[in-house]
Amino acid sequence: MILVGAALLLLALLGAPLFAVIALSALAGFTSAEIDQSVVLMEIYRIAETPVLLAIPLFTFAGWILGESNAPKRLVRLSDALLGWMPGGLAVIALVTCALFTAFTGASGVTIVAMGALLYPALRDSGYTERFSLGLVTTSGSLGILFAPSLPLILYGIVAEVSVDTLFIAGILPGTLMLVLLSLWSMRAGRHIETITGKDKRFSSSEALAAIRAAAWELPLPVIVLGGVYGGLLAVSEVATVTALYVLIVEVVIHREVSIGELRGIIRQSMTVVGGILIILGASLASTNFMIDQEVPMKLFEFTTAHISSPITFLILLNIFLLVLGTMLDVFSALVIVVPLILPIALGYGIDPIHLGMIFLANMQIGYCTPPIGMNLFIASYRFDKPILLLYRSTIPFLLILIAAVLIITYWPWLSLVFVR
């Protein structure tokens, strides 16, 4: 088994697909334990029967259509009309629009590429420094992970066997906390810029009404998602169906910004992402079954409790571990590989699985932007053609604020559980 493990590690380092490495590790484990290898296929079949699984491709498809249309421009214009008069209003607009866009697309890299082209030049033209603008756009790219209908929230619910509806509700306050703290920091920077440049934008009711009319068809989207889930009117899969159909009609039929011909490419791109997620999920659940059969989680729990007696200490170490993990793995891979291992340990310390989900996803969100190898740093460096060291320096103030938010989320469970209970 040592030789097999070394061979699998070598395959991973050589760039083999993650799902292949995970599936091979599961098959090798089942073979060594003389367990029927058809368990791997059974896990893929089992997740195919999960009703909430339908939400993943539907929400992904809807988010991809929104990204290909002019919806981001209308969203930025609307936010500017309503919030642009505030100190640091444009920076707050960038945070809000990026969070909403990431919540629907489920991919922070897509947000940086799509929204960065609009927001970074606007921030620079308004007098914000290069470092502040780069740090803001880079870190805000992953802000929407805790907001419905984020794909990581749905995937955590499937892996941890927790109600996705409940996770959507639990993510409201933790996600809002991160957004508010970054907004306060941005307003402080904006007030300083207004003092230097003398710029003082006034609220215009006519522009606000014009922006609302322009975005009139996109405005009901949050109501459809949040109202359907929080009102108990629709299941998550039903909300996803309504959302995808609504976005398709609005952008293809009403606005006509996405042609029928372009839909083929959008479907191919979005379903390629979904396919990768589902293959990793199936292979990882099979690997998890093997680890459970070999009592790996129980042994980890016994080892942990033998060295760590306090839940507070465990949570500190968990945050450090997840921050490091977030720099190396994307959130989907981390969810299906790590959650089955840490969930039994967290339960042993009396940590609610919903609260654990908020801690996990909040750390993954920060990991995307954490030096030296956070994925968003390299995406932003490529997108804006800036040195990676400049991105490191630019994101540090924002990361410190987000880490403070994670500590509040970690040690104040009420924030995640108040609406749930």
C-alpha positions in Angstrom: 0.0 0.0 0.0 3.0 2.3 0.6 4.1 1.8 -3.0 0.5 2.4 -4.2 0.3 5.6 -2.2 3.6 6.8 -3.5 2.5 6.1 -7.1 -0.7 8.0 -6.6 1.1 11.0 -5.1 3.5 10.9 -8.1 0.5 10.9 -10.5 -1.0 13.9 -8.7 2.3 15.8 -8.9 2.5 15.0 -12.6 -0.8 16.6 -13.2 -3.2 13.7 -13.4 -6.9 14.7 -13.0 -7.9 14.8 -9.3 -10.9 12.6 -9.8 -8.7 9.9 -11.3 -6.3 10.0 -8.4 -9.1 9.8 -5.9 -10.9 7.0 -7.7 -7.7 5.0 -8.0 -7.0 5.4 -4.3 -10.5 4.1 -3.5 -10.1 1.1 -5.9 -6.7 0.3 -4.4 -8.1 0.5 -0.9 -11.1 -1.7 -1.7 -8.8 -4.2 -3.4 -6.4 -4.4 -0.4 -9.3 -4.9 1.9 -10.9 -7.4 -0.4 -14.1 -5.3 -0.8 -16.2 -5.4 -3.9 -15.0 -2.6 -6.2 -18.5 -1.9 -7.5 -18.9 0.3 -4.5 -17.4 3.1 -6.6 -20.1 2.8 -9.2 -22.8 2.5 -6.6 -21.7 5.8 -5.1 -22.0 7.5 -8.5 -25.4 6.0 -8.9 -26.4 7.1 -5.4 -25.6 10.8 -5.9 -27.4 10.7 -9.2 -30.6 9.9 -7.2 -30.1 12.9 -4.9 -32.9 15.4 -5.6 -30.9 18.5 -4.7 -28.2 17.5 -7.2 -30.4 18.9 -9.9 -29.8 22.4 -8.6 -26.1 22.4 -9.4 -26.3 22.2 -13.3 -29.3 24.5 -13.3 -27.8 27.3 -11.2 -24.5 27.0 -13.1 -26.3 27.3 -16.4 -28.2 30.4 -15.2 -25.1 32.0 -13.9 -23.2 31.4 -17.1 -26.0 33.0 -19.2 -25.9 36.1 -16.9 -22.2 36.3 -17.3 -22.4 36.3 -21.1 -25.2 39.0 -21.2 -25.0 42.6 -20.2 -26.5 41.9 -16.8 -23.2 42.7 -15.0 -23.1 46.2 -16.6 -26.7 46.8 -15.6 -26.0 45.6 -12.0 -23.0 47.9 -11.7 -25.0 50.8 -13.0 -27.9 50.1 -10.6 -25.5 49.8 -7.6 -23.7 53.0 -8.7 -27.0 54.9 -8.9 -28.1 53.7 -5.5 -24.8 53.7 -3.5 -22.5 55.9 -5.5 -23.2 58.9 -3.3 -21.7 57.3 -0.2 -18.1 57.8 0.8 -16.3 54.9 -0.9 -19.5 54.2 -2.8 -17.8 52.7 -5.9 -15.8 50.4 -3.7 -18.9 49.2 -1.9 -20.6 48.7 -5.3 -17.7 46.5 -6.4 -18.1 44.4 -3.3 -21.8 44.0 -3.6 -21.9 43.2 -7.3 -19.0 40.8 -7.1 -20.7 39.0 -4.2 -24.0 38.7 -6.1 -22.2 37.5 -9.2 -20.2 34.9 -7.5 -23.3 33.6 -5.6 -25.0 32.9 -9.0 -22.0 31.7 -11.0 -20.3 29.8 -8.1 -16.8 30.6 -9.5 -14.7 33.4 -8.1 -12.3 33.3 -11.0 -15.1 34.0 -13.4 -16.1 37.0 -11.3 -12.6 38.5 -11.5 -12.4 38.0 -15.2 -16.0 39.2 -16.0 -16.4 42.0 -13.4 -12.8 43.1 -13.2 -12.9 44.6 -16.7 -15.7 46.9 -15.5 -14.7 47.7 -11.9 -10.9 48.0 -11.9 -10.7 50.8 -14.5 -13.7 52.5 -12.8 -11.9 52.4 -9.4 -8.7 53.8 -10.9 -10.5 56.6 -12.7 -12.2 57.6 -9.5 -8.9 58.1 -7.7 -8.4 54.9 -5.8 -4.8 53.7 -5.6 -3.6 50.8 -7.7 -3.0 48.6 -4.7 -6.4 49.3 -3.2 -8.2 48.6 -6.5 -6.3 45.4 -7.1 -6.8 44.1 -3.6 -10.5 45.0 -3.6 -11.3 43.3 -6.9 -9.2 40.2 -6.1 -10.7 39.5 -2.7 -14.3 40.4 -3.6 -14.2 37.8 -6.3 -14.9 35.0 -3.8 -17.3 36.9 -1.4 -20.5 35.3 -2.6 -19.7 31.7 -1.5 -21.8 32.0 1.6 -24.8 33.5 -0.2 -27.6 31.5 -1.9 -27.6 29.9 -4.4 -23.8 29.3 -4.1 -22.7 25.9 -5.5 -20.3 25.3 -2.6 -23.2 25.7 -0.2 -25.2 23.1 -2.1 -22.2 20.7 -2.4 -21.5 21.0 1.4 -25.1 20.0 2.1 -24.8 16.9 -0.1 -21.5 15.8 1.4 -22.4 16.6 5.0 -26.0 15.4 4.6 -27.3 18.7 5.8 -30.4 20.4 4.5 -29.4 22.8 1.7 -32.4 25.1 2.5 -31.0 25.4 6.0 -27.5 26.2 4.8 -28.9 29.0 2.5 -30.5 30.6 5.6 -27.4 30.0 7.8 -25.1 31.8 5.3 -27.0 35.1 5.4 -25.4 36.7 8.5 -21.8 35.3 8.1 -21.7 36.4 4.5 -23.2 39.8 5.4 -20.6 40.3 8.1 -17.7 39.8 5.7 -19.4 42.2 3.2 -20.1 44.9 5.9 -16.5 44.8 7.3 -15.0 45.2 3.9 -17.5 47.9 3.0 -16.5 49.9 6.2 -12.9 49.6 5.2 -13.7 50.7 1.7 -15.8 53.7 2.9 -12.8 54.8 5.0 -10.6 54.7 1.9 -13.2 56.4 -0.2 -13.6 59.3 2.3 -9.8 59.8 2.2 -9.9 59.9 -1.7 -12.8 62.4 -1.6 -10.8 64.7 0.7 -7.8 64.6 -1.7 -9.7 64.9 -5.0 -12.6 67.0 -3.9 -15.0 64.6 -5.6 -18.5 64.5 -4.0 -21.0 62.6 -6.1 -24.7 63.5 -5.4 -27.6 61.1 -5.5 -29.7 61.5 -8.7 -33.2 60.2 -8.5 -33.6 60.3 -12.3 -30.4 58.2 -12.8 -31.6 55.8 -10.1 -35.0 55.3 -11.8 -33.3 54.9 -15.2 -31.0 52.2 -13.7 -33.9 50.4 -12.0 -35.8 50.4 -15.3 -32.8 49.0 -17.2 -32.3 46.2 -14.6 -36.0 45.6 -14.1 -35.9 42.1 -15.4 -32.8 41.1 -13.3 -34.2 42.5 -10.1 -36.6 39.7 -9.4 -33.8 37.1 -9.4 -32.9 37.4 -5.7 -36.6 37.4 -4.8 -37.1 34.2 -6.8 -34.2 32.4 -5.1 -34.5 33.8 -1.6 -38.2 34.0 -1.5 -38.7 30.5 -2.8 -36.3 28.9 -0.4 -36.8 31.1 2.7 -40.6 31.2 2.2 -40.8 27.4 2.1 -42.7 27.7 -1.2 -40.2 25.7 -3.4 -37.5 23.1 -2.9 -34.0 24.0 -3.9 -34.2 22.0 -7.1 -37.5 23.7 -8.0 -36.0 27.2 -7.3 -33.1 26.3 -9.6 -35.5 25.2 -12.4 -37.5 28.4 -12.1 -34.3 30.5 -12.0 -32.7 28.9 -15.1 -35.9 29.2 -17.1 -36.4 32.8 -16.0 -32.8 33.8 -16.9 -33.1 32.0 -20.2 -36.3 33.9 -21.2 -35.0 37.3 -20.0 -31.5 37.2 -21.6 -32.4 35.3 -24.8 -36.0 36.3 -25.6 -36.5 39.7 -23.9 -33.1 41.4 -23.9 -31.8 39.3 -26.9 -28.2 39.7 -25.6 -27.5 35.9 -25.8 -28.4 34.3 -29.2 -29.7 30.8 -29.7 -26.4 30.0 -31.4 -24.4 31.1 -28.4 -26.5 28.9 -26.1 -24.7 25.8 -27.4 -21.3 27.1 -26.3 -22.7 28.2 -22.9 -24.3 24.8 -22.3 -21.0 23.1 -23.2 -18.9 25.3 -21.0 -21.2 25.3 -17.9 -21.8 21.5 -18.1 -18.1 20.8 -18.4 -17.7 22.5 -15.0 -20.6 20.6 -13.6 -19.4 17.3 -14.9 -16.0 17.8 -13.3 -17.7 18.6 -10.0 -19.9 15.5 -10.1 -17.1 13.1 -11.1 -14.9 14.3 -8.2 -17.9 14.0 -5.9 -18.7 10.4 -6.9 -15.1 9.3 -6.7 -14.6 11.1 -3.3 -17.7 9.5 -1.8 -16.4 6.1 -2.7 -13.1 6.9 -1.1 -14.9 8.2 1.9 -16.8 4.9 2.2 -13.5 3.1 2.3 -12.1 5.4 5.0 -15.2 4.9 7.1 -15.0 1.2 6.6 -11.5 1.3 7.9 -12.5 3.6 10.8 -10.2 6.4 9.6 -12.4 9.2 11.0 -12.7 7.5 14.3 -8.9 7.0 14.5 -8.4 10.7 13.6 -10.9 11.7 16.3 -9.1 9.6 18.9 -5.8 11.0 17.9 -7.1 14.6 18.0 -8.8 14.3 21.4 -5.7 12.7 22.8 -3.7 15.8 22.1 -6.4 18.5 22.0 -9.0 18.7 24.8 -10.5 22.1 24.2 -12.9 22.8 21.3 -11.5 26.4 21.2 -8.0 25.0 20.5 -9.4 22.6 17.9 -11.2 25.5 16.1 -8.0 27.5 16.0 -6.1 24.7 14.4 -9.0 23.9 12.1 -9.0 27.5 10.8 -5.2 27.4 10.2 -5.5 24.1 8.4 -8.4 25.3 6.2 -6.7 28.5 5.3 -3.6 26.5 4.1 -5.9 24.0 2.3 -7.8 26.8 0.5 -4.6 28.0 -1.1 -3.9 24.5 -2.6 -7.3 23.1 -3.5 -10.4 24.6 -5.1 -13.4 24.7 -2.9 -15.2 21.8 -4.6 -12.3 19.4 -4.3 -11.7 20.5 -0.7 -15.3 19.9 0.2 -15.6 16.3 -1.0 -12.1 15.3 0.3 -11.9 17.0 3.7 -15.4 17.4 5.0 -16.1 13.7 5.5 -12.9 13.5 7.6 -13.3 16.6 9.8 -17.1 16.4 10.3 -17.0 13.4 12.7 -14.2 15.2 14.7 -16.2 18.4 14.9 -19.3 16.6 16.0 -17.2 15.0 18.8 -16.3 18.5 20.0 -20.0 19.5 20.0 -19.7 21.7 16.9 -23.0 22.0 14.9 -22.5 20.7 11.3 -24.2 23.9 9.9 -21.8 26.0 11.9 -18.9 23.9 10.6 -20.1 24.5 7.1 -19.9 28.3 7.6 -16.4 28.0 9.1 -15.3 25.8 6.3 -16.6 27.9 3.4 -15.5 31.2 5.0 -11.9 29.8 5.2 -12.0 28.5 1.7 -13.2 31.9 0.5 -10.1 33.5 2.1 -7.8 30.8 0.9 -8.5 31.8 -2.7 -6.7 35.1 -2.0 -4.0 34.0 0.4 -0.3 34.2 -0.6 1.7 32.5 -1.9 -0.5 30.3 -4.1 -4.1 31.4 -3.7 -5.8 30.9 -7.1 -7.4 34.3 -7.3 -4.0 36.0 -7.0 -2.8 34.4 -10.2 -6.1 34.9 -12.0 -6.0 38.7 -11.1 -2.3 38.9 -12.0 -3.0 37.5 -15.5 -6.2 39.5 -16.0 -4.7 42.8 -15.1 -1.2 42.1 -16.3 0.4 42.9 -12.9 3.3 41.3 -11.0 2.2 38.6 -8.6 4.2 40.3 -5.8 2.1 43.4 -6.2 -1.1 41.3 -5.8 0.4 39.8 -2.6 0.9 43.3 -1.1 -2.5 44.6 -2.4 -4.6 41.9 -0.7 -3.0 41.9 2.7 -5.3 44.5 4.3 -8.4 42.9 3.0 -7.2 39.4 4.1 -6.7 40.7 7.7 -10.3 42.0 7.7 -11.6 38.7 6.4 -9.6 36.7 8.9 -11.1 38.8 11.7 -14.6 38.0 10.2 -13.7 34.3 10.2 -12.8 34.4 13.9 -16.1 36.1 14.7 -18.0 33.4 12.6 -16.0 30.7 14.3 -16.4 31.7 18.0 -19.9 33.2 17.7 -22.1 30.3 16.5 -25.2 32.4 17.0 -24.3 34.2 13.8 -24.7 31.0 11.8 -27.5 29.4 13.7 -29.9 32.1 14.9 -32.3 31.8 11.9 -31.9 28.1 11.7 -33.0 27.5 15.3 
